[in-house]
């Protein structure tokens, strides 16, 4: 029985306006790992590609450039507001070989053997039933087609999330709520063995998971901007959902102070850890 990802649909509908507003910051955080994952897919001109959890469309447009005018890309996302921005972006950048669909990958009809490649940049960790979602993707891929995605390692490898989260905890008195192991969330696929188990159960083979660790860097003058944005994202956002103005102000001060401690030689430096995953249909 197909499982509709209702909770995540509601969550991303509420988050989408913020994601559109801070897309430049998100691109700085996610862009590099996304390109690394895309490079590993060996995209060729003329191929048909699925972009899973395409968000506001930067990856969809990049994929479209790589497969050229004879190729095509379908961007799929569970948040309609994200797709409105994605369509605008594609039009602005002249990407005429892309289309977008508002759908739940777990249970939507993606076609049968219709695509050569499937890709995702941090969009596959939020499935309530990941085996069902990836099995649906595998059905949509041609025999021998490839899946490639990038997902987060554990929070301890990602100071850009950990540092603000701990600072908010010092204000609220309790850590931000985190999903149970295996539940949808940014770290649901942080365990290499689980990635293998999920993809094998979905019918994929030749699974390769490569950890990659680096550092996000920004000028010291942007510490305040980073702090403000951190309060609008992820666990920090949820922990402060009911906060009054005074609490929000204290949270900003604490996050900015914690980030300032990560400045070295005039640069804010925060660790980033991801998993680069490929598999064969």
C-alpha positions in Angstrom: 0.0 0.0 0.0 1.4 3.4 -1.0 2.2 5.8 1.8 1.5 9.4 1.2 4.1 11.6 2.8 1.5 13.9 4.4 3.6 15.3 7.3 6.4 16.2 5.1 4.1 17.8 2.5 2.7 20.0 5.3 6.2 20.8 6.6 7.6 21.8 3.3 4.6 23.9 2.4 5.2 25.9 5.5 9.0 26.1 4.9 8.9 26.9 1.2 8.5 30.7 1.5 11.5 31.0 3.7 13.5 28.7 1.3 12.7 31.0 -1.6 13.8 34.0 0.4 17.2 32.5 1.5 18.0 30.6 -1.6 21.3 32.3 -2.1 22.5 31.2 1.3 21.2 27.7 0.7 23.1 27.6 -2.6 26.3 28.5 -0.8 25.7 25.6 1.7 24.4 23.0 -0.7 25.8 24.0 -4.1 29.3 22.5 -3.9 28.2 19.0 -2.6 25.4 19.0 -5.2 27.8 19.6 -8.1 30.1 16.8 -6.7 27.2 14.4 -6.7 26.1 15.5 -10.2 29.6 15.0 -11.6 29.6 11.4 -10.4 26.5 10.6 -12.5 28.3 10.8 -15.9 25.5 12.8 -17.5 25.5 12.7 -21.3 23.9 14.9 -24.0 20.4 13.7 -24.9 19.7 11.9 -21.6 16.4 12.1 -19.7 16.9 12.9 -16.0 14.7 13.1 -12.9 15.5 15.7 -10.3 14.1 14.5 -7.0 13.1 17.2 -4.4 14.2 19.8 -6.9 13.2 22.7 -4.6 13.5 26.1 -6.3 15.2 24.6 -9.3 18.9 25.4 -9.4 19.8 21.7 -9.8 17.2 21.2 -12.5 18.6 24.0 -14.6 22.2 22.7 -14.1 21.1 19.2 -15.1 19.4 20.7 -18.2 22.6 22.4 -19.2 24.5 19.1 -18.8 22.2 17.0 -21.0 21.8 19.8 -23.6 18.9 20.7 -25.7 18.3 17.2 -26.9 18.0 16.0 -23.3 15.2 16.7 -20.8 14.8 17.1 -17.1 11.8 16.6 -14.9 11.9 18.4 -11.5 9.7 16.8 -8.8 8.9 18.4 -5.5 6.3 18.1 -2.7 6.1 21.9 -2.2 4.1 23.8 -4.8 5.6 27.2 -3.7 9.1 25.8 -4.4 8.1 24.9 -7.9 6.7 28.3 -8.6 10.2 29.8 -8.1 11.7 26.9 -10.0 9.6 27.6 -13.1 10.5 31.3 -12.8 14.2 30.4 -12.6 14.0 28.1 -15.6 12.3 30.7 -17.7 14.8 33.4 -16.6 17.8 31.1 -17.6 16.3 29.9 -20.8 16.1 26.3 -19.8 13.4 25.1 -22.3 14.1 21.4 -21.8 12.8 21.3 -18.2 9.4 20.6 -16.7 8.2 20.5 -13.1 5.7 18.4 -11.3 4.2 18.9 -7.9 4.1 15.3 -6.6 5.1 12.9 -3.8 7.9 10.6 -5.0 6.7 7.9 -2.7 3.5 7.3 -4.6 3.3 9.4 -7.8 3.5 7.9 -11.2 6.9 8.7 -12.5 6.6 6.4 -15.5 8.3 3.1 -16.4 11.8 2.9 -17.8 11.4 6.6 -18.8 14.7 8.1 -17.5 18.4 7.5 -17.9 19.4 9.2 -14.6 17.8 10.2 -11.3 19.5 12.9 -9.1 18.9 14.6 -5.8 20.6 17.3 -3.8 19.5 16.8 -0.2 16.0 15.9 -1.3 15.8 12.2 -0.4 16.1 12.2 3.4 12.5 13.2 4.0 10.6 10.1 2.7 8.3 8.5 5.3 8.8 5.2 3.4 12.2 5.5 1.7 12.1 2.0 0.3 8.8 2.7 -1.5 10.2 6.1 -2.8 13.4 4.6 -4.1 11.6 1.6 -5.6 9.4 4.1 -7.5 12.4 5.9 -8.8 14.0 2.6 -9.8 10.9 1.7 -11.8 11.2 5.0 -13.6 14.8 4.4 -14.6 15.8 2.4 -17.6 17.7 -0.9 -17.0 21.3 0.1 -16.3 20.3 3.7 -15.5 21.9 5.4 -12.6 20.8 7.1 -9.4 23.0 9.7 -7.7 22.4 11.9 -4.7 24.0 13.7 -1.8 22.8 13.6 1.7 24.1 14.8 5.1 26.4 12.9 7.4 25.6 13.0 11.1 25.1 16.4 12.7 28.4 16.2 14.5 30.1 16.4 11.1 28.1 19.5 10.2 29.0 22.5 12.4 27.0 24.8 10.2 23.9 23.1 11.8 25.4 22.0 15.1 26.7 25.3 16.3 23.5 27.3 15.9 21.5 24.4 17.3 23.6 24.2 20.5 23.4 28.0 20.9 19.6 27.9 20.7 19.6 25.1 23.3 21.4 27.5 25.7 18.5 29.8 25.4 15.5 27.4 25.4 17.0 25.1 28.0 16.3 22.0 25.9 17.8 20.7 22.7 15.8 21.1 19.5 13.5 18.1 18.8 15.1 15.6 16.5 13.4 12.9 14.5 13.7 9.3 15.7 16.4 7.2 13.9 15.1 6.2 10.5 12.3 8.9 10.5 12.2 11.6 7.9 14.7 14.4 8.6 18.0 15.8 7.4 20.0 12.9 9.0 17.8 9.9 8.1 20.4 8.6 5.7 23.5 9.6 7.6 24.4 6.0 8.3 26.2 4.3 5.4 24.8 0.9 6.2 21.3 2.2 6.2 21.8 3.8 2.8 22.9 0.4 1.4 20.0 -1.4 3.1 17.4 1.0 1.8 18.7 1.0 -1.8 19.2 -2.7 -1.9 15.6 -3.2 -0.7 14.4 -0.9 -3.4 16.1 -3.0 -6.0 19.3 -1.0 -6.7 22.7 -2.6 -7.3 26.4 -1.4 -7.5 25.8 0.9 -4.6 28.6 3.2 -3.7 28.7 5.6 -0.8 31.6 8.0 -0.5 31.9 10.4 2.5 33.1 13.9 1.7 34.1 16.5 4.3 35.0 20.1 3.8 34.5 23.6 5.3 31.9 26.3 4.5 33.7 29.6 4.6 32.4 33.2 4.7 33.8 36.6 5.6 33.6 37.6 9.3 31.3 40.4 8.4 28.6 37.9 7.5 28.4 36.3 10.9 25.3 38.3 11.8 23.6 37.3 8.5 24.4 33.7 9.1 23.0 33.9 12.6 19.7 35.5 11.4 19.3 32.8 8.7 20.2 30.0 11.1 17.2 30.9 13.2 14.9 30.4 10.2 16.1 26.9 9.4 15.8 23.4 10.6 15.8 22.4 14.3 16.5 26.0 15.5 13.4 27.2 13.6 11.2 24.6 15.2 12.6 25.2 18.7 11.8 28.9 18.4 8.4 28.6 16.8 6.5 29.9 19.8 9.3 32.2 21.0 8.5 35.8 21.9 10.6 38.8 20.7 12.9 38.8 23.7 13.7 35.1 23.4 14.3 35.5 19.7 16.7 38.4 20.4 18.6 36.3 23.0 18.8 33.4 20.6 20.2 35.7 17.9 22.9 37.0 20.3 23.8 33.5 21.4 24.0 32.1 17.8 26.0 35.1 16.6 28.4 34.7 19.5 28.8 31.0 18.9 29.5 31.6 15.3 32.0 34.3 16.1 34.0 31.7 17.9 34.4 29.9 14.6 36.1 32.8 12.9 39.8 32.3 11.9 41.9 34.9 10.1 38.8 36.9 9.3 36.8 33.9 7.9 33.9 32.1 9.5 34.7 28.4 9.0 32.2 25.7 9.7 32.5 22.0 8.9 30.3 20.3 6.4 30.0 16.5 6.0 28.1 14.7 3.2 27.7 11.3 1.6 27.9 11.1 -2.1 25.8 8.1 -3.3 25.5 6.3 -6.6 23.6 3.2 -7.6 22.6 1.2 -10.7 19.0 0.3 -11.6 
